[in-house]
Amino acid sequence: MAFSTRRRPENAAGDVYVDATCIDCATCRWMAPETFASAGDQSAVHRQPETEAERHRALMALVACPTASIGTVAKHPMEGVLAAFPDPVTAGVLHCGYHHEGSFGAASYLVVRPEGNVLVDSPRFAKPLVRRLEELGGVHTMFLTHRDDVADHARFAAHFGCERVLHAGDVHGDLHAVERTLEGVDPIRLADDLLAIPVPGHTRGSTCLLWDQRVLFSGDHVAWSAELEQVYAFRTACWHDWDVQTASMHRLADHPFEWILPGHGRRCTFPRDEMRTRILDVAAWMERR
């Protein structure tokens, strides 16, 4: 839990605050931008919530925060906030919340589908979330985009009996227990509506998941930068090979989609033709870096 004694001085006066344990994962900033913003190398409250909707989103960010660094002076009923997760993003896709410190606060998503739900990357194994996942039909497959965002994967696999999918390039440690490993750089059809697209670069085994030719779960390969107002790749967080990641970005442009839902960074949506242009633009930008 957050402690008022460690409240950052950058916070606006009032009920909601961020304390000094913040790791700057930016979760609160994209979940509730009306309330939270960057302040130095951490987040802070730049404006106190003024409406019930803003307060609700701020409290959702509190629940999602991987380090419990957000607190409130007053006590608030939390039943409705907890029940708000998983949070709908677009038809068939929900944001799980409950980010995990071990994944540096990466986002996890649930794809609800008749053939079996897919959990993309791992949130915290929190009882309220697990109950909601059960109510939504459980988890048939857990798709791990790369080695960084696996968090509580073993607990989810044990509880739901789901198959975990990960590229062999990122298998290490307890990830040797995953049920299915992928090979190579060619796209791999997992189901009629699910396509795994290897995008090595950020890590050796980074892989995007494309659902329904509409939603791309991009891991840490590509995201939206609100500051630059463009699709973006993280040069300073490339753990394998930037040139390889650039080549992966060019190949990604061959696939039509409308949404980018990243592990880190902000999500975005554009018509397919515009999205392809933006992917090619970021690939060209990467070549110049």
Long-range contacts (C-beta under 8 A, 24 or more apart in sequence): 1-68, 1-71, 2-68, 2-69, 2-70, 2-71, 3-71, 4-71, 4-73, 7-71, 8-39, 8-42, 8-44, 10-39, 10-40, 10-42, 10-44, 11-44, 11-45, 12-44, 12-45, 12-46, 12-47, 12-48, 13-48, 14-45, 14-48, 14-73, 15-48, 15-49, 15-72, 15-73, 15-74, 16-45, 16-48, 16-49, 16-58, 16-62, 16-70, 16-71, 16-72, 17-44, 17-45, 17-70, 17-71, 17-72, 17-73, 18-42, 18-43, 18-44, 18-45, 18-69, 18-70, 18-71, 19-69, 19-70, 19-71, 20-69, 21-67, 21-68, 21-69, 22-67, 22-69, 23-66, 23-67, 23-69, 23-101, 23-104, 23-105, 25-66, 25-67, 25-99, 25-104, 25-105, 25-106, 25-264, 26-105, 26-264, 26-265, 27-61, 27-64, 27-65, 27-66, 27-99, 27-105, 27-107, 28-58, 28-61, 28-62, 28-64, 28-65, 28-70, 30-226, 30-265, 30-266, 30-267, 31-57, 31-60, 31-61, 31-64, 32-57, 32-58, 32-60, 32-61, 35-61, 36-61, 43-69, 56-80, 56-81, 56-84, 60-84, 60-85, 60-87, 60-97, 63-97, 63-98, 64-97, 64-98, 64-99, 65-99, 65-105, 66-99, 66-100, 66-101, 66-103, 66-104, 66-105, 66-124, 67-101, 67-105, 82-128, 83-128, 83-132, 85-128, 85-129, 85-132, 86-110, 86-129, 86-132, 86-133, 86-136, 89-259, 89-261, 89-267, 90-214, 90-215, 90-259, 90-269, 92-211, 92-212, 92-215, 93-211, 93-215, 93-259, 93-261, 94-136, 96-123, 96-129, 97-123, 97-129, 98-123, 98-124, 98-126, 98-129, 99-123, 99-124, 100-124, 100-151, 100-152, 102-151, 102-152, 103-148, 103-149, 103-150, 103-151, 103-263, 104-148, 104-264, 105-264, 106-148, 106-149, 106-151, 106-220, 106-263, 106-264, 107-261, 107-262, 107-263, 107-264, 108-149, 108-151, 109-217, 109-261, 110-136, 110-139, 111-211, 111-215, 112-136, 112-137, 113-193, 115-140, 115-191, 115-193, 116-140, 116-141, 117-141, 118-142, 118-143, 118-194, 118-209, 118-211, 119-143, 119-156, 119-162, 120-145, 120-209, 120-217, 120-261, 121-145, 121-149, 121-150, 121-151, 121-217, 121-219, 121-263, 122-149, 122-150, 122-151, 122-152, 122-153, 122-156, 123-151, 123-152, 124-151, 124-152, 125-152, 125-155, 125-156, 125-159, 130-159, 133-160, 138-162, 141-165, 141-190, 143-190, 143-196, 143-209, 143-217, 144-170, 144-175, 144-178, 145-206, 145-207, 145-208, 145-209, 145-217, 145-218, 145-219, 145-220, 145-221, 145-263, 146-170, 146-202, 146-203, 146-205, 146-206, 146-207, 146-219, 146-220, 147-171, 147-172, 147-175, 147-203, 147-205, 148-203, 148-220, 148-239, 148-263, 149-219, 149-220, 149-263, 150-175, 153-178, 165-190, 165-196, 166-205, 166-207, 167-196, 167-198, 167-204, 167-205, 167-206, 167-207, 168-205, 169-200, 169-203, 169-204, 169-205, 169-206, 170-203, 170-204, 170-205, 170-206, 171-205, 182-207, 185-248, 185-251, 187-255, 195-255, 197-251, 197-252, 197-255, 198-248, 199-245, 199-248, 199-249, 199-251, 199-252, 200-240, 200-241, 200-244, 200-245, 200-248, 201-238, 201-240, 201-241, 201-242, 201-244, 201-245, 201-246, 201-247, 201-248, 201-249, 202-233, 202-234, 202-237, 202-238, 202-239, 202-240, 202-245, 203-239, 203-240, 204-240, 206-240, 206-245, 206-248, 208-252, 210-255, 210-257, 213-255, 213-256, 213-257, 214-257, 214-258, 214-259, 215-257, 215-258, 215-259, 215-261, 216-252, 216-255, 216-257, 216-259, 216-260, 216-261, 217-261, 217-262, 218-260, 218-261, 218-262, 218-263, 219-262, 219-263, 220-262, 220-263, 220-264, 221-245, 221-248, 221-249, 221-252, 221-262, 222-249, 222-252, 222-260, 222-262, 222-279, 222-282, 223-260, 223-262, 223-264, 223-265, 223-266, 223-267, 223-268, 224-260, 224-262, 224-265, 224-266, 224-267, 224-268, 225-265, 225-266, 226-266, 230-278, 230-281, 230-282, 230-285, 231-260, 231-268, 231-278, 231-279, 231-281, 231-282, 232-265, 232-282, 233-282, 233-286, 234-264, 234-265, 235-286, 235-289, 237-264, 242-286, 242-289, 245-286, 246-283, 246-286, 246-287, 249-279, 249-282, 249-283, 249-286, 250-280, 250-283, 252-279, 253-279, 253-280, 253-283
